[in-house]
Structures are given as C-alpha cells and as structure tokens.
C-alpha cells in the first residue's frame, strides 16, 4: 500500500460530513497566501479553479486535495494531516461560519515512507 500524502482526523472528517450535507461535493486547496497564512481551505467542488500551477495530493473524505506547485516544493517531504480547531479563520473556507477552522499538521516522512509515496497529479480538474 502506498503512503498517502494527506490524511484527515476524525474530528475534521465530522465537519466535512456536515459541510457535504449542506453543500454537496467539496474540494480542498492548501492556501499559501500571506493574509490567510497557510491553511487548508474547503470549497464547493469546482468553486476554486485549479490548473497547471497546482498539484493534486490525494483525497480526504472523498474530497480532492490540491496545493500550489511552488508550495509543494517546500512540503513534498511531509505528510499533511487536516484537523479542525475552534476559532474563526480569516478566509472564504466553508467551515468558518461554524466557528471552527481547518488546520494542517505536518510531519516528515520516514525513509521507508518516502520511498513508497502516492504519486502527485496535475491540478487540472476534469469537469
């Protein structure tokens, strides 16, 4: 089994389930903006346009997870775990009105994991 690049905690998965009930299919993009800091942002599927400058890292809770290619150069050696914390973030992410925000926790891959990673894909989404 290949080592996933992105995971999700049960608490964050509960928030995703609630959001799916309200909005339908969702997607994530790891923000690298100066104002938001670097946080995972959740959108209705297709509401955030990805392209060749983005990388597809995998799926969490049935949601595609993307990151900018430039940011991936810094994070490629880490496994990301999407979690949730109380508080109001400063973004357009769907969970913000719920009084919580998604956060990214990361850890370096072990040597063994690094040799068995899931391949990344293009950020170009099929409609």
Buried (B, 14 or more C-beta within 10 A) or exposed (E): EEBBBBBBBEEBBEBBEEBBEEBEEBBBBBBBEEEBEBBBBBBBBEEBEBEEEBBBBBBBBEBBBBBBBEBBEEBBEBBBBBBBEEEEBEBEBBBBEBEBBBBBEEEEBEEEBEEEBEEBEBBEBEE
